[in-house]
Amino acid sequence: MEKWIITREGYEPEEYTDNGNRFLIGNGLIGVRGTLEEYTADKMVAINLAGIYDKAPGQTWREPINAPNAFFAKLENQSSILSHKQSLNIAFGLHSRETDYENATLRIERFCSMAEPNILCQKISITPKGKPVTLICGIDSEIWDINGTHLTDFKTSVTDTLRVSALTSEQRIPITVTERCNRTADEVREIRSSLFRVFNVKEKLVLERIIAINSELTPGSYDEKLSAHKKIWERLWENSEVKIKGDDKAALSLRYSLYHLHSIAPRHADSLSIPARGLSGQTYKGAIFWDTEVFLMPFFTLTEPAVARKFIKYRINTLGGAREKAAEYGFDGAFFAWESQDGGVDGCTDFNVVDVFTNRPVRTYFRDKQIHISGDIVYALGKYIDWTGDKNILENGGDELIRACADFYRSRAYSRPGSDKLEFTDVVGPDEYHERVYNNAFTNRIAAYALEKAGYDCKVREPIFKDGIVEQFDGYFNLEDVSLAEVRSRLKHPREYWGTQSGVAFSTQIIKQADVIALMHLFQDDFTDDIVKNNWEYYEPRTEHGSSLSACMYALTACRFGKPDLAYPLFMKSARSDLDGGGKSWAGNVYIGGTHPAAAGGAYMIATQGFAGLSLQDGQPVLKPSLPEQIESIKFPLIFRGKHMHVNVTHDKAEITQN
Amino acid sequence: MEKWIITREGYEPEEYTDNGNRFLIGNGLIGVRGTLEEYTADKMVAINLAGIYDKAPGQTWREPINAPNAFFAKLENQSSILSHKQSLNIAFGLHSRETDYENATLRIERFCSMAEPNILCQKISITPKGKPVTLICGIDSEIWDINGTHLTDFKTSVTDTLRVSALTSEQRIPITVTERCNRTADEVREIRSSLFRVFNVKEKLVLERIIAINSELTPGSYDEKLSAHKKIWERLWENSEVKIKGDDKAALSLRYSLYHLHSIAPRHADSLSIPARGLSGQTYKGAIFWDTEVFLMPFFTLTEPAVARKFIKYRINTLGGAREKAAEYGFDGAFFAWESQDGGVDGCTDFNVVDVFTNRPVRTYFRDKQIHISGDIVYALGKYIDWTGDKNILENGGDELIRACADFYRSRAYSRPGSDKLEFTDVVGPDEYHERVYNNAFTNRIAAYALEKAGYDCKVREPIFKDGIVEQFDGYFNLEDVSLAEVRSRLKHPREYWGTQSGVAFSTQIIKQADVIALMHLFQDDFTDDIVKNNWEYYEPRTEHGSSLSACMYALTACRFGKPDLAYPLFMKSARSDLDGGGKSWAGNVYIGGTHPAAAGGAYMIATQGFAGLSLQDGQPVLKPSLPEQIESIKFPLIFRGKHMHVNVTHDKAEITQN
């Protein structure tokens, strides 16, 4: 059972950032950062709500809302800590902490109910060691906000329950938090819109608190709710657990990744997607990126296609925003948001980077030139149908989406006089360090895919090869060919941005992340293994891997040409991204950290499509294993066109069986 | 006669930069900065040679060569200066200085012979006031070089003449300086490749020195050479003098401008052009810019068409370089150099700006995207033929040039699917603060001109009007509309560059220089006076005038819509650019100063095409005067299709008469 539990021993107050991500729990509607119960706004406590976006006063963009923290609990007059342990049971998303103070022992567990997505549950157990102690718990309204206070017009009510309600500042969306406790408090304190129960504890006391966010409380005890919660988790694992034998660390790391994906899947909604930083806060405006389509879809398509369908429906339902964006730039069809918020509004600004030398916002081209996003969505839809057979979605908006994306590309394209080839000028590919390039191979191919799916008779300029290497974009090979170390040594400030016209990478062949290599994974049939290998060897040393989306693509392609040993460390890096923490969390004084769902989804892709070599051939799943030495076998279930199947891959055999 | 003499009284050693430009003399082959005779390398002394480019050791680009300074002269053990006067007679390019020291009076005059372009002449007169003094004069080899030492392998020879010769460091081009003096020195000193005559002077001594650069000395005395020199200047003025009545300051300023243009015109060569900073040093690599075609051609076309023809021949003879540049970028035809050096090699680098915050070179797009240059050249050729009738040049390379430029544009263009309109994507127009724009109105029009001249059946996308204002490029009106003062206030460093992605102007409507307004002057027939006025009023407050090419275009168009009062200060600014000095001379520690021939040529354009309103209509010169109040009349000669004509414009009448 140990392999299902993540633990940190010892109290390290400075680790609140990484622990907040590492120990996150959630149920798709609500994400709760893994901060300790006594923490407040300054330690980035967040009860993050999926799909609710609003502007703080004076803010020019929307971002997600955090609810008042009903998990707040604290031993008043805390004495010295003798021992401390924080842990997370990833089998069913149960967060625990146990702290031995000089004067009392405090143990708290909590979970976000998978059975009732609006319900959070907490059990507090406190045992004084002699003198009585005072325990305070309740709803703390001093909550973390990165860019200004979102909630306003607070109201409180105290009956047998505590209730704090507020409105969001822009759209005045009501946010309510209601709590009931199995024990009557000695006192209820109201401090600036926060409500706390106060218990004078003389002997061991166990509190069970049931919390409802934006709904009424439901009946049932803590244990009853935990039991219903566990049942759902059991079913989730049944359909998704990847069993890795021979490498416990890899096994746990991957299991942790899948735990995280399950915790943030929007099962409660008909049409919703997953933000780039999941439900771990307001970073990146809580927006939906291409991460969902390229890095999250495979996991959900194979294990829980109903969730994958919600991602597609989200895009179909935000076609309006995508059409408006295309029109804004003078194009036809649908140009999806680079950072999609409700209604498909693009949260991405034209100035997405701040110059560390001048502290001035710098014009970037993520919003207006990263046009591969529309094709990424068509691609995800296509693959979703290939695997699930759910053609019904085409009639329900899918066909319209494909046509709209193809219309966008057709109107965005140019041709040279006398040629019928469409070219995509002035784009940004996955490698954002090189803005405004021509005929980015990735972008051209994904646009061609969309045009082809729409049945349009268009030819798109093919990639240019030089000595077997695909040129990432026109003129890439003319850029300075210099080592990553050399480029890094040119930095004059540790946090300066590598891209834009004056950045260190811009005029060199150093790229941010997989670009040609991402192309070679997504369009496997276009390239022979030899070509993939040559390109890997060319581009990998030139890649900074400055994005969590990069490692996965390099790992997948390395498996393909028979080098799983090259893939293995990239797999571990992807799978352990949030477990290990320590990644880039701050850009200047802006928090850009949080969890990395795309890396988690990427880890699943490496295990299944890379190590097990799963793909579709002639419409049927096939295996071409490429197992690293450390791993004896990989087994996992999958759903193919409604049929439950099981993959079993060892170094000697590879089989797909139908249940 | 006073109105022909420029004078500065008092010794101001710090003014050596401005005075070097202000008092420049030249004959087209040689330019001599207006520095004092005792100055040496650190005071930017230069005997600048037209058309010879070479690299200093380790330099990655070529720049012009300065010859050893044979005008060097110095009173040894200089005592205090009692009075000092430096002056320039612009009637025939005679530079004089007179300095009254405590112990002697020194008077020196010098000129660059217009009759014999390789010959320089100097007359030194020294009068001791009591005790004998020592005068040293000779050939000083310690010469000014901005970016490293160009001359090497020095040799000296002393016979009845002094001779210093050297080789350029890259191409080993021989540079020789030979001097004879009418008096025998008491001593000849050789100090590190420099040769000096030393005179112990007891009573008034007059030395006459004749110097030959890169040729043998020719016979003749100082006075004989001066007389031949003056004769040529007389003829030049006869064909070019613009007489402004009622405003002596304006008259002198314009005369000074024309003096400068005459001094740098390459009469000695069959095919040569004028660098952006004339013959005043190595700034901007001594390269030829579009300045020649747009700002210098009108003066020479009307007053000395043989020189204008040399400019065109220079472009015809550098077609090879332009073809190579086009091929380098994958295009057909001729893409002329942005900074043209010998053979048409582009001296412009991809990194033409240094970031003041990081001291790193920044990628700029002047070289690869400022494609209007090829059209500017076709335009100049077209106007040259319109005025001179010299169709013969078409058979001598002109037709080939036009076709090559049109081929370039055709291959550089794109069309949207289903449209036959050519668009020019990703260009830089005259306003360099906005790089990589689409359908810059100026660029599209000048490209259309070239295509039309070549007889190609192409349509180019027309400019977009909004409320009567031409949009400078697609999307310009969406940029932040903010005042020039506001943008200036955002600067964080006095020398930071306004353009590039992270510069203060880039995302605003603030532009560097006339762009739409330049278009409206060059293509007068495309726009009504009302439209010109509206556009002037829109763009002028949004123009930084960060280039000396800007004022002229605004002045010309203001005259057109009947506001010469708006034009007048811009005229004075253009005409007095080098007289007043004080302009931007340094960018970081790089000298970017020097003379401004384009501003001088612009002053001529304003006086003739603006104030006098000269243009061609139905192939005949016509006048539409727009005289400022201050000016009573303007008279000037011109040559139209070989016929000498005379313009006379007052507030009451305007006439063109044939001689």
Interface residues (C-beta under 8 A of the other chain):
Chain A: G330 D350 F351 D355 F357 T358 R360 V362 R363 R410 S411 A413 Y414 S415 R416 P417 L422 E423 T425 D426 R436 Y438 C458 D474 R490 K492 T500 Q501 S502 V504 F506 S507
Chain B: G330 D350 F351 D355 F357 T358 R360 V362 R363 R410 S411 A413 Y414 S415 R416 P417 L422 E423 T425 D426 R436 Y438 C458 D474 R490 K492 T500 Q501 S502 V504 F506 S507
